[in-house]
């Protein structure tokens, strides 16, 4: 995040038949593949403005982290395609933009936000997740 390390608040994993979106930002930024509801940071600064990936079109301006700074870049290409895949959603605290990329890590990447946190109402004590809940499971991807 912009202010240092972010805490992983929650990780969920599910099998899904969904639409994936591959975003091509150009300017040396590799394409990013996300679910249609994934939040992508778009032009503007604080507070960061985002839209769901499925609403993006070529020419829409997205934020890219490159060479130590945020740059606004128009999308060159947007591809939507169906997929039967495993979806892993990660919620960060605080809810700030992070660099998102398909492996291996590039020199520049689109800025994204983790899965949207649930709005909690009311008070009360919350359980602190165990280290097991916060671990990221080993996964096998044929395209890695």
Secondary structure, 3 states (H helix, E strand, C coil): CCCCCCEEEEEEEEEEEEEEEEEECECCECCEEEECCCEEEECCCCCCEEEEHHHCCCCCEEEEEECCEEEEEECCEEEEEEEEEEEEEEEEECCCCEEECCCCCCCEEEEEECCCCCCCCCCCCCCCCCCCCCCCCCCCCCCC
